[in-house]
């Protein structure tokens, strides 16, 4: 059987840190084309991850002209996700787009419509679903162990970890700061475990309170306040059609001690669960409160301990399996679109000072 031929658009940090190393481990695929506006990055990626005859481009449209390419990974700044993904789908390629789906709901909706119109698969890179903790709690939710989940807390809080490379601080390129960067992961995990994608109303606030400070003790060195055009923290209060409430917290810089990222709390009528300290389930049994913390180190058929398969590796393997087996991808574009819609509503609510109501 011939291998799936993959083209990489954007050969920067996320491509090198997640997509290309994970794809390299999958025997059914080969990376045959690399595109980046900085040609040296494409050439370097081709030498490290590509086939001997891999081609390099600085214009993604030239890469898409290659009819032998089956799959495209879009690993570019958020501003480019929508039109690059749509162009790739229209060119007959399946697309894995890095998170978030898009800067805006309208752009994400156009991506979904292009996928449906062309019949090509579209997935978004939410690899945190593939941690052992998330998979365990998702299984518990699906089995009904938590009952009716009516309150959730999506957490993406950093004390001082502002990304100072690339275009993370650029509002035009990214659409926002920590909310759209890491808050998107926490919200995706929360909605996925709740299996609830019907928001009714959102109230949001965003802040740029610490961005002008110097001597910041930032994890990646001091940022340049002049380049910091996005929020440094943002928060959302979301009510769902069924009455459930989700509180989303996100920050790159916040004076807080209990900083946690890509984790969540769920409260149901039968039990609660969280990933604040591994996977934990709490409730009342035989007249006593209990906390259950499963040992996830051993791995197994359904869960992985991180040594045999990382969340990113598993995410990519499931994506390739979906293409080869003609199955739905793990992250459905409809789900990712709901995340983008809520994030946009938080920004809108913060700017207008009013709640955002969803009509459908």
Helices and strands as residue ranges (DSSP letters): E 4-9, H 13-14, I 15-19, H 20-24, E 29-35, H 39-49, E 50-57, H 60-64, E 71-74, H 78-90, E 94-98, H 105-118, E 122-125, G 127-130, H 132-142, E 149-157, H 171-174, H 178-178, I 179-183, H 184-194, E 199-207, G 225-227, E 233-240, E 245-251, E 263-268, E 272-274, E 280-285, E 288-292, H 311-324, H 333-352, E 356-357
